[in-house]
Amino acid sequence: MDVWVLHAFQKKAKTGIKTPKTELELVRDRLRRLKKELRQ
């Protein structure tokens, strides 16, 4: 079994604050790149 850590950050707010869009976009981009690399 492999475990890939694409991104990690500390969420400081306890309630009501969404994960910033830039953080989500960064994770999605890294996941896309990883999937592309694994297909090769």
TIKOLRO-29930 format. One record per residue: residue number from 1; chain; x, y, z of N, C-alpha, C in turn. Coordinates in pm, 1 decimal, always signed. Layout:
# TIKOLRO-29930
@nr=NUM kette=A npx=X npy=Y npz=Z capx=X capy=Y capz=Z cpx=X cpy=Y cpz=Z;
...
***
This chain:
# TIKOLRO-29930
@nr=1 kette=A npx=+83.4 npy=-116.8 npz=+0.0 capx=+0.0 capy=+0.0 capz=+0.0 cpx=+88.8 cpy=+124.3 cpz=+0.0;
@nr=2 kette=A npx=+55.4 npy=+220.4 npz=-85.4 capx=+128.5 capy=+346.4 capz=-92.4 cpx=+42.8 cpy=+457.6 cpz=-35.1;
@nr=3 kette=A npx=+108.4 npy=+553.4 npz=+25.3 capx=+40.1 capy=+672.4 capz=+76.3 cpx=+109.9 cpy=+792.7 cpz=+16.6;
@nr=4 kette=A npx=+33.6 npy=+879.3 npz=-47.9 capx=+87.4 capy=+999.5 capz=-109.6 cpx=+31.0 cpy=+1121.2 cpz=-35.7;
@nr=5 kette=A npx=+118.2 npy=+1207.4 npz=+12.8 capx=+75.5 capy=+1331.6 capz=+77.0 cpx=+94.4 cpy=+1442.2 cpz=-26.8;
@nr=6 kette=A npx=-17.5 npy=+1497.6 npz=-70.5 capx=-12.0 capy=+1600.3 capz=-174.3 cpx=+3.3 cpy=+1740.0 cpz=-116.4;
@nr=7 kette=A npx=-56.3 npy=+1760.5 npz=+1.0 capx=-54.3 capy=+1893.6 capz=+59.7 cpx=-96.2 cpy=+1883.1 cpz=+205.5;
@nr=8 kette=A npx=-40.0 npy=+1964.3 npz=+288.1 capx=-78.5 capy=+1967.1 capz=+429.0 cpx=-76.9 cpy=+2111.9 cpz=+477.3;
@nr=9 kette=A npx=-175.2 npy=+2146.3 npz=+558.9 capx=-178.1 capy=+2278.5 capz=+618.5 cpx=-255.8 cpy=+2271.3 cpz=+748.1;
@nr=10 kette=A npx=-236.9 npy=+2370.1 npz=+831.4 capx=-305.6 capy=+2373.6 capz=+959.8 cpx=-424.5 cpy=+2468.2 cpz=+949.5;
@nr=11 kette=A npx=-541.8 npy=+2413.8 npz=+971.8 capx=-662.5 capy=+2495.7 capz=+970.8 cpx=-679.7 cpy=+2553.4 cpz=+1110.6;
@nr=12 kette=A npx=-683.5 npy=+2684.0 npz=+1120.8 capx=-686.3 capy=+2749.3 capz=+1251.2 cpx=-827.5 cpy=+2776.3 cpz=+1300.7;
@nr=13 kette=A npx=-920.4 npy=+2807.2 npz=+1210.7 capx=-1057.9 capy=+2837.8 capz=+1251.3 cpx=-1131.2 cpy=+2709.2 cpz=+1287.2;
@nr=14 kette=A npx=-1211.1 npy=+2713.5 npz=+1390.5 capx=-1284.0 capy=+2594.4 capz=+1435.3 cpx=-1416.6 cpy=+2576.4 cpz=+1361.0;
@nr=15 kette=A npx=-1486.2 npy=+2686.0 npz=+1330.7 capx=-1617.0 capy=+2675.6 capz=+1265.4 cpx=-1636.4 cpy=+2787.3 cpz=+1163.7;
@nr=16 kette=A npx=-1719.9 npy=+2759.1 npz=+1065.6 capx=-1767.8 capy=+2863.3 capz=+974.6 cpx=-1673.8 cpy=+2910.9 cpz=+865.7;
@nr=17 kette=A npx=-1552.0 npy=+2867.0 npz=+866.4 capx=-1457.9 capy=+2914.4 capz=+764.1 cpx=-1427.0 cpy=+2798.8 cpz=+669.8;
@nr=18 kette=A npx=-1450.1 npy=+2823.2 npz=+540.6 capx=-1420.1 capy=+2720.6 capz=+440.3 cpx=-1270.2 cpy=+2717.2 cpz=+412.1;
@nr=19 kette=A npx=-1225.2 npy=+2605.5 npz=+358.7 capx=-1086.7 capy=+2594.7 capz=+314.2 cpx=-1069.2 cpy=+2691.7 cpz=+196.6;
@nr=20 kette=A npx=-964.5 npy=+2773.8 npz=+198.9 capx=-943.8 capy=+2871.6 capz=+91.7 cpx=-937.2 cpy=+2805.6 cpz=-46.6;
@nr=21 kette=A npx=-993.7 npy=+2873.5 npz=-144.2 capx=-997.1 capy=+2822.5 capz=-281.3 cpx=-856.7 cpy=+2795.6 cpz=-335.7;
@nr=22 kette=A npx=-761.9 npy=+2880.1 npz=-299.8 capx=-624.7 capy=+2860.7 capz=-348.8 cpx=-565.4 cpy=+2730.5 cpz=-297.3;
@nr=23 kette=A npx=-597.8 npy=+2693.9 npz=-173.1 capx=-548.7 capy=+2567.3 capz=-116.9 cpx=-608.3 cpy=+2448.9 cpz=-192.9;
@nr=24 kette=A npx=-738.8 npy=+2454.4 npz=-220.2 capx=-805.0 capy=+2345.9 capz=-293.4 cpx=-750.6 cpy=+2332.7 cpz=-434.8;
@nr=25 kette=A npx=-727.3 npy=+2446.0 npz=-501.1 capx=-672.6 capy=+2443.1 capz=-636.9 cpx=-532.2 cpy=+2382.8 cpz=-638.7;
@nr=26 kette=A npx=-453.1 npy=+2413.8 npz=-537.4 capx=-317.8 capy=+2359.2 capz=-528.1 cpx=-322.3 cpy=+2207.4 cpz=-514.2;
@nr=27 kette=A npx=-410.7 npy=+2158.0 npz=-429.1 capx=-424.0 capy=+2013.5 capz=-410.5 cpx=-469.9 cpy=+1946.8 cpz=-540.1;
@nr=28 kette=A npx=-569.1 npy=+2004.8 npz=-605.3 capx=-619.7 capy=+1947.2 capz=-731.4 cpx=-511.5 cpy=+1942.3 cpz=-837.4;
@nr=29 kette=A npx=-430.7 npy=+2048.9 npz=-846.4 capx=-322.1 capy=+2053.1 capz=-944.5 cpx=-218.1 cpy=+1944.9 cpz=-915.2;
@nr=30 kette=A npx=-182.4 npy=+1930.0 npz=-789.3 capx=-83.8 capy=+1827.8 capz=-753.0 cpx=-137.1 cpy=+1687.5 cpz=-778.5;
@nr=31 kette=A npx=-265.6 npy=+1665.7 npz=-752.2 capx=-326.5 capy=+1535.4 capz=-777.9 cpx=-326.6 cpy=+1505.0 cpz=-927.6;
@nr=32 kette=A npx=-360.0 npy=+1603.8 npz=-1008.2 capx=-357.5 capy=+1587.7 capz=-1154.7 cpx=-217.8 cpy=+1549.4 cpz=-1202.0;
@nr=33 kette=A npx=-116.1 npy=+1621.0 npz=-1151.3 capx=+21.8 capy=+1593.3 capz=-1190.9 cpx=+66.3 cpy=+1454.4 cpz=-1146.4;
@nr=34 kette=A npx=+26.7 npy=+1413.5 npz=-1026.5 capx=+62.5 capy=+1280.7 capz=-976.6 cpx=-1.1 cpy=+1171.8 cpz=-1062.3;
@nr=35 kette=A npx=-128.6 npy=+1187.4 npz=-1094.2 capx=-196.6 capy=+1087.9 capz=-1177.9 cpx=-129.5 cpy=+1078.0 cpz=-1314.1;
@nr=36 kette=A npx=-89.2 npy=+1191.0 npz=-1369.3 capx=-20.7 capy=+1190.8 capz=-1499.2 cpx=+112.3 cpy=+1116.0 cpz=-1490.4;
@nr=37 kette=A npx=+188.2 npy=+1140.5 npz=-1384.9 capx=+316.0 capy=+1072.4 capz=-1366.4 cpx=+298.7 cpy=+922.2 cpz=-1348.0;
@nr=38 kette=A npx=+198.0 npy=+880.5 npz=-1276.2 capx=+176.7 capy=+738.3 capz=-1250.3 cpx=+132.1 cpy=+663.0 cpz=-1374.7;
@nr=39 kette=A npx=+68.7 npy=+730.7 npz=-1469.0 capx=+24.8 capy=+667.0 capz=-1593.9 cpx=+141.1 cpy=+639.4 cpz=-1687.1;
@nr=40 kette=A npx=+249.7 npy=+712.3 npz=-1674.2 capx=+363.5 capy=+698.0 capz=-1766.4 cpx=+444.8 cpy=+576.0 cpz=-1736.8;
***
